[in-house]
Structures are given as C-alpha cells and as structure tokens.
Amino acid sequence: MIDALGYAAKHSFSRLKPLEFQREPAGAGEVEIAVLFCGVCHSDVHQVKNEWSNTVYPCMPGHEIVGRVTRAGDRVTRFKTGDLVGVGCMIDSCRSCPSCQAGDEQYCEGPNSWLATYNGPMLPASKATTGENIYGHDNTFGGYSDVLVVREEFVVRIPDGLDPAAAAPIQCAGVTTWSPMKHWGVTAGSKVGVIGLGGLGHMAVKLARALGAEVTVFTRSPDKEGAAQAMGATHVELEKDAKSQLEKMAATAGRFDLILSTVPEKHDINPFVVLLKRDAALVIVGALEPMAPVDNQQIAFHRRSVAGSLIGSIAEQQEVLEFCAEHGIAPDIEIIPIQEINTAFKKIESGDVRFRYVIDMASLAREKTEA
Amino acid sequence: MIDALGYAAKHSFSRLKPLEFQREPAGAGEVEIAVLFCGVCHSDVHQVKNEWSNTVYPCMPGHEIVGRVTRAGDRVTRFKTGDLVGVGCMIDSCRSCPSCQAGDEQYCEGPNSWLATYNGPMLPASKATTGENIYGHDNTFGGYSDVLVVREEFVVRIPDGLDPAAAAPIQCAGVTTWSPMKHWGVTAGSKVGVIGLGGLGHMAVKLARALGAEVTVFTRSPDKEGAAQAMGATHVELEKDAKSQLEKMAATAGRFDLILSTVPEKHDINPFVVLLKRDAALVIVGALEPMAPVDNQQIAFHRRSVAGSLIGSIAEQQEVLEFCAEHGIAPDIEIIPIQEINTAFKKIESGDVRFRYVIDMASLAREKTEA
C-alpha cells in the first residue's frame, strides 16, 4: 500500500483538514501520479457541504489534477515514469455501454455510471437498479492529495507549452465549456452568449474566442467588465440593472447560436431564452438542480431548446488541453497552498475569486515533514 | 365585399354565437374558399377564453379547415375553382426573414411574426418592436365560418383519397406532431414516447407508427389503452398509479429517442425526462406556458434537451397530408353541427372527446336560411 496524505472533510459542516490514508499501488494498466497541482472547482464546495445530497465522508475533493507519473503498472502502454499528466473528473466508467463505446464516458449508462475522481461512483450501489457496485469503491479520494493511482485510459497528457498549474482547471472548467461548444457546433462567426464569468465562464469566453466566435458575457458584476473584454468578449451585458438589461436584450433578441449558463446554482433563464436564434440551444453547464420554470411559449415559437451538458469525454479533455496549448489559452489562476483551502472555499461561495484557485501541492509536503 | 357568417365569442366569458361579418373579396394571389369542414382544436378553447392573454374579440376560431375554391383572384397559379383545399394555422408571414426564406414560416421573425388564421398577427402591433402591423389586421376570423379568403402560398391541396372531414385536423394536430418527428429524425426503429392521447397525441401515435417507430403512450386514462393499442402503440403506460408508473419507467429508463408532450397545459415533465436516451429530446408541442421546474441533473447527465416546436411549415402541412393519404391514416373524428360547438368546448375541457371534433359547415347554411 502507498501511504498518502490529503485534505478532507469529515462531515458536511466540517472544515477540510489533513487526513492520512492509503492507496492501492498501481495494478495492471494503472499509473501512480505524484500530484503537483489541483484546481479548486465550485463543485468541490457543493460536494463537501453535501449540497447535492450524495456526499460520502470523509470527502477529499479535487478533480482538476496535474502531476507526474512516478510508476507505471504492468501493461501500461501510453505513459512512463516522468510524464507530465492530467486527471479530470472521471477515473473509470463501465467501458461497455453505448455511451462508453462511443467515447462519451461522461454519459456512461453502466449500472453505477462513471467513477468520479472523488466521492465514488456517480450512481452508488444503493441507487443503482442492480444494487451492484461495479467499481468496488463506495468512496474515492481526489486530487487534494499527494498521490493518485488511475487507470491509463483516464489519464491525459499535458502538452508542452502549457503551464502545469494553469493546465489543471482546463480539465474541468475548460472541458465542461469546450464539450458543448463542440457538440452544438460553435465555429468561426458563431454568436455565443456566456452567463456568469467565474471559473467556467471565463474559460468559455477564451475558448469561444479562439474558435472565432463573437462572445457576449452576461454578468451581474460590473467590475468584471474589463476582465471580460480583456479575455475577448465583444459585448458585455450587465445583469444588475434589470431595465437596461431588458432594453439591451430586446435590441439583440434572437441573435445567439448558443448560450452557455455557467452559473453554479438555480437561476431564471427565461430572459436569456428569448435571445436565442431559431433552433438554437441554451445549455446549462453550471447548475445541477431544478431550474426556475421555463416559458414554453418562448421555446416553441422558435423551436429553441434548453439542454444540459456534463463535463466532457476523456478525448475532449485531451483535445481542449491541446487546443489551449496551440492557442496560448490558460485560465486566470491564483495559486494557493493547501493550508488556505478553507478560506478559498469561503471566497468561492461569495464569488470573490478571479477566476480559479489552484493548489500547489508542494505545500502538502511541508505538512508531511512536520507530521 | 363578401357577406359571411360564422360563430364567434364576444368576450372571454361568452358562448360562441352566430356573427354576420364581411370579408374582402380575393385580391391578386388570393383564393376564396367555401368552408366544408373545420376541426376543433384545444387551442380554440384556450383562445376563446383568453387563457393566453392575447385574444382579440370578437374571436372566431378555426384553423383546421377544408373547403372548395369558389374563386381564384388575379395571378393565382396553383388553384382553380372547384379544387379541394386546406388552410391551417397560418394565412401569411413576413416572407422575407431567414425563417420564412428557409420555408419555416411558423418561426417567422418578421415584426409581427406570422398571421394567424384567426386572432390576427402572432405579435400584434402593440407588442412588435417596431410598433407596426405589416398585415393591416388586428384581428382575423377563422374557419368557424362559411367562407375564407387566403393567399395561395398558404393554401394546401387535399390529396385524393383523404376524407375531407378527416383531413381537416391533420393540418394542426397532424402537422404539429409531424414537424418535430421529422426535425428530430424519427425513422424506422426509433423509439417514440407520446404523453397524452388527445387530438395531437393520437395523431402522433399514428404518424410515428407509419414512420416505422415503436410507440409508447403515456396516458392517465386507462380507458384509452385499447384505443392506443388499436392505433399501433406497442406499449401503453398508465400515469394514474404513480408507483407502478415509476416502476415501469425505471425498467424502460433511458430508452426513448424522442418524447412528445401533447398535453395542452402545464405539467411535470421530470418523470419523462429520465426516460430519454443520451442526446435525445423531450419536445413540448401541447402547452404554451411556463412549465414545472425541470431538474437539470437529469438533463445534463445524458446531454438531454427539453425543446418546443410550433405547428409546422406550409410545406410540412402539405407533406403530412400526402403522407396520411399514402398510408391510409386519418384522425378519429366526431362530426358535429356548429350549433353544438359550445357543448363540444366543454367536453374538450373535461377531456371527454375521442379524439377530434370536426364541424360540418353545412350546418351553418341552415342558420343562414333561417336568418
């Protein structure tokens, strides 16, 4: 067994604290990874506080991981010791359902859906139709730790030229906005709206711009206007003044090919639905909960859709990393030591982060030395 | 001017009563039609009672019309006196916006959207951004009348072999379910769910079956089970017993390529969303109002969509009439004299109709003789 150290919460109301635990050494087809950096996603906060009512404790978050391979298990073909690699939200899936066979592991239809990097299977045995747990894990410990062991199909390569710390959030915030833009066909000249300018939103803006789209940001934070423009947003609409917002929106009604909602909680999407072109979709990638009622008149009259999209496939995770390397795109990050994680969580909840915290896992080593 | 007679409501709380009025004679490009039959759509009830808050009075409904051309105006090229023709929900559109140019007049983006067969422009001047009314009508009188005058681009041909009375509802109930099935790619082997087995629902079942799809009906009326099976539904799931419903649904979870909600009012679609395959859509064609909140977790986890669709194009109206003639499909109708329209409205509201009332407009002539 590998002695490991991470930061975990023991209850929904507890702070993250150091936790010593053990990981199985790399078996056949698996690699051991020394974690260098781990992004802090808003979903980490939701999960730690059991806001989706599915948290398994102790909860050790972290699914935006960059590290270095320290050992490759038997029959590993794609990675060797020393490789700079990434791990995102998934570390396994059933690998046999139609979605997995189509390379869309994030939509795995196996009895337990996919295996999350932390918090275990998306459908735990207790909720699976079969009552089975094909992964044998009720819980998994994520990237807020010094070491990970992951099967190689769920490990990606960090391309040369990407800052390893900045590469971390691309694997969730990046791919979560990349995947729907590819699926709904964003291309040069597309008009894309982005609701919310946080971790996901700011990556959506950068990626859409690099794809050649014209991007409009909808934010309630007037102080983010400059940042949005610097990232390439052509228009910035402020949501704060409802009246001017509606007037502005009326002027642009019907113009978007795709609107992504990156807001991490329930909100009213009706003011945005009316801004979609015929046959265009508003895709919710930020919130996983019941949304406010949607007026079907505005949907039906232009054959619009409200859809959702979940992270992206492993292939898309690799693809967006390469796209970022090629186009010189990176998230705006603030590097913190893991000892500041509880403060960071509070700032994320109050929206006081620009735009992604990334934990420098070297800070964890200090703790080990002290222990 | 043409002296005309129809049935109209003067207020939201009044019964439909005979109303004498005048129509402009056919101008260039227009045809005069003697109305033979007119279907009674649930939307007629909504409109008469001002349930969408947009009714103009007097309100003379009727948009499932079959009649005979009695005169063709100048420059009419497609129709001549004696032709058996149909008119559906639309009698004009801006004819220049991208949607109209694409042959999707039902999604007209002109200042007043399309011109409805009754109740005037979809966007009246008071609600149009420009304040204009490109049609010059604040109100239009529909097919609950003896004569119509319509420009020929919005008139379709009733194919030989279709019963004229049964052809009437195909132009709304038929095309409204046909259009989304074509748009979302229903084909042989598709698995289609139909929520509600009324005027729209029963046409959806027949059309989907004729396209080669496997059809499941969701209805709260156990006494409609036999009818659904006779129409070709392979499965009939009853919504009445919530527990058995959920058990049955769990067994079929994730199996539908398309689900059409034909229920003409707000309802909870969440139990149906979970039955969609990855990338599949639930399309609402029955209700034009805010729907119950939808859980985005069930949407995002399989990249599902909730969409809406509005009637169909004129080309699709012609297409579905021909498809019905070719496949021997017709709605199940009950022919009534117009004098029974108020009773029919009550039965539609209580769900006590199988499956479409069609007014035999010969009954109106009796009234004229008496007058």
Boltz contact constraints between the chains, C-beta under 6 A:
constraints:
  - contact:
      token1: [A, 99]
      token2: [B, 278]
      max_distance: 6.0
  - contact:
      token1: [A, 107]
      token2: [B, 278]
      max_distance: 6.0
  - contact:
      token1: [A, 107]
      token2: [B, 302]
      max_distance: 6.0
  - contact:
      token1: [A, 278]
      token2: [B, 99]
      max_distance: 6.0
  - contact:
      token1: [A, 278]
      token2: [B, 107]
      max_distance: 6.0
  - contact:
      token1: [A, 284]
      token2: [B, 296]
      max_distance: 6.0
  - contact:
      token1: [A, 287]
      token2: [B, 296]
      max_distance: 6.0
  - contact:
      token1: [A, 288]
      token2: [B, 296]
      max_distance: 6.0
  - contact:
      token1: [A, 288]
      token2: [B, 297]
      max_distance: 6.0
  - contact:
      token1: [A, 290]
      token2: [B, 293]
      max_distance: 6.0
  - contact:
      token1: [A, 290]
      token2: [B, 295]
      max_distance: 6.0
  - contact:
      token1: [A, 291]
      token2: [B, 293]
      max_distance: 6.0
  - contact:
      token1: [A, 291]
      token2: [B, 296]
      max_distance: 6.0
  - contact:
      token1: [A, 293]
      token2: [B, 290]
      max_distance: 6.0
  - contact:
      token1: [A, 293]
      token2: [B, 291]
      max_distance: 6.0
  - contact:
      token1: [A, 293]
      token2: [B, 293]
      max_distance: 6.0
  - contact:
      token1: [A, 295]
      token2: [B, 290]
      max_distance: 6.0
  - contact:
      token1: [A, 296]
      token2: [B, 284]
      max_distance: 6.0
  - contact:
      token1: [A, 296]
      token2: [B, 287]
      max_distance: 6.0
  - contact:
      token1: [A, 296]
      token2: [B, 288]
      max_distance: 6.0
  - contact:
      token1: [A, 296]
      token2: [B, 291]
      max_distance: 6.0
  - contact:
      token1: [A, 296]
      token2: [B, 308]
      max_distance: 6.0
  - contact:
      token1: [A, 297]
      token2: [B, 288]
      max_distance: 6.0
  - contact:
      token1: [A, 299]
      token2: [B, 308]
      max_distance: 6.0
  - contact:
      token1: [A, 300]
      token2: [B, 308]
      max_distance: 6.0
  - contact:
      token1: [A, 300]
      token2: [B, 310]
      max_distance: 6.0
  - contact:
      token1: [A, 301]
      token2: [B, 310]
      max_distance: 6.0
  - contact:
      token1: [A, 302]
      token2: [B, 107]
      max_distance: 6.0
  - contact:
      token1: [A, 303]
      token2: [B, 309]
      max_distance: 6.0
  - contact:
      token1: [A, 305]
      token2: [B, 305]
      max_distance: 6.0
  - contact:
      token1: [A, 305]
      token2: [B, 307]
      max_distance: 6.0
  - contact:
      token1: [A, 306]
      token2: [B, 306]
      max_distance: 6.0
  - contact:
      token1: [A, 307]
      token2: [B, 305]
      max_distance: 6.0
  - contact:
      token1: [A, 308]
      token2: [B, 296]
      max_distance: 6.0
  - contact:
      token1: [A, 308]
      token2: [B, 299]
      max_distance: 6.0
  - contact:
      token1: [A, 308]
      token2: [B, 300]
      max_distance: 6.0
  - contact:
      token1: [A, 309]
      token2: [B, 303]
      max_distance: 6.0
  - contact:
      token1: [A, 310]
      token2: [B, 300]
      max_distance: 6.0
  - contact:
      token1: [A, 310]
      token2: [B, 301]
      max_distance: 6.0
